[in-house]
Amino acid sequence: MTSLRLALGFAGLAVTAGVTALSAPQAIGADRGAPAPVFSTPMGITLQPLGIAQGWGLGKDVAATIPRDEIAYTDLQGMTLYTYDKDPAGKSTCVAECAKKWLPMPAQANAVPFGDWTVIKRGDGSRQWALKGKPLYRFIEDVTPGSVGGTNVFYNMNRGPLAGHRGAYYGKRMQPPKPAEGWSVALLYPVQNMPLPAGFGVKEVQDAAGIALVDSRGHTLYTMKGDIAQEKRACKQGRCGEFWTPLAAPRIGLPMGDFTIKTRADGASQWHYKGLPLYSYAGDYKPNVADGEGVDGAWEVAFVARYYTPPDVMIQTTASQGKTLATKAGMTLYRRDGWLYQSGGGHSFPRGQSARPAVGRDLGTERHCGQQFDSMAAYGDCEVVWQPFIAPDNAQPSGFWDVATRRDGRKQWVYQGYALWTFAGDKKPGDINGHDAYDIAVSDNPMVLVDVGTQMDGSSALYWSIAAP
């Protein structure tokens, strides 16, 4: 096997991106003046994508673009949570032998119910989390995050339980896993049993770090964070007519659930969600974009559920890569990732490579620097310029966020399976100078697995990528 190591700076070195004018950095979860939707999980409950979105069995035809079709509620270890079809609301009937195989999801002593989340008391006096009244359980045969019903689990002699190789030849398509009969996966997404008028949808909008309302095109919808007077002030600045369009409602339309119809001052009918008017934003050029968030301080995404984000993290917009995670000071956060060259894809584009939590977990909290990158030498030693994004000692996993303990005992934030880092080459908010720096290993035999921290066949690489929401 031969090895070729270099850094490619197509996006990271060629562009020194500042924050764009249309969307100033916004701290997710901050009080911005409107009724904020509750977070999708309580502390201690996490989220994991299911199926191939974990990064399992990555064949070359699917490794570049991986759909996140299902997102499940999971425990602190990322193990899927389930509901028992026979449980009535507010009571667990899975006891004795049943509870040995289906482990009740414990609620901490200080756990506080909110939204759809409640705490029930079991017969033995212990406390258990319930979602929409249904008690939650973990299946004892699930051994890897994202598993369902104990399936999609493989064993590697060197690494222990894994979920398949990350390769073009060794990878294989996985059949959608199914839970045992009588049990259902507790899903955050797709959202179920939510009444929606015609023309509405509910989608995961990763740019907004949450589940949001979308229009018939799949474009993100927004609510007004204030009264009509605030809207008029924003319109006077030239934004309203140019960028913002009230979501028109049919004159014969009827209210449904949280959706109501109100008549505007100009006589037009407009949809409202939870009492707030809905708009679309012309600056969103495609689905899964939320560039209207925070514009003019007047509009925010019409969330159904917002993902938890630590208070020391914000989301900002960069010129070439769109939304990125950043520190509170605006310094871009990165992930160390693995890539299979046979899979195609486009790293220089926003979200050009999907996050694959299984790969991130393989790489862990090591930099995997290898040989010094020639084109990065001006920034210094790899072990120095890439610094772990340290979490507080009392940080707890929640949503897509996890906490890893480093060898030196410090805690490091982990997002969607990837440890997060800052780059010393970034000097100001919005800089992404470390993006798309590659360390490529080319094998003489495409059938031989190459271990670059995560095992892949063929021409594989490690690279640094911005951490997108």
Beta strands, then each sheet from edge to edge (+ up, - down):
strand 1: 46-49
strand 2: 71-74
strand 3: 81-84
strand 4: 102-104
strand 5: 117-121
strand 6: 127-131
strand 7: 134-135
strand 8: 137-139
strand 9: 154-156
strand 10: 160-162
strand 11: 183-185
strand 12: 187-189
strand 13: 201-205
strand 14: 210-214
strand 15: 221-224
strand 16: 244-246
strand 17: 259-263
strand 18: 269-273
strand 19: 276-281
strand 20: 299-301
strand 21: 303-306
strand 22: 313-318
strand 23: 322-327
strand 24: 334-340
strand 25: 386-388
strand 26: 390-391
strand 27: 401-405
strand 28: 411-415
strand 29: 418-423
strand 30: 437-442
strand 31: 449-451
strand 32: 455-457
strand 33: 459-466
sheet 1: 1+ 2- 12+
sheet 2: 4+ 8- 3+ 11-
sheet 3: 5+ 6- 7+
sheet 4: 9+ 10-
sheet 5: 13+ 14- 21+
sheet 6: 16+ 19- 15+ 20-
sheet 7: 16+ 19- 18+ 17-
sheet 8: 22+ 23-
sheet 9: 25+ 29- 24+ 33- 30+
sheet 10: 25+ 29- 28+ 26-
sheet 11: 25+ 29- 28+ 27-
sheet 12: 31+ 32-
end
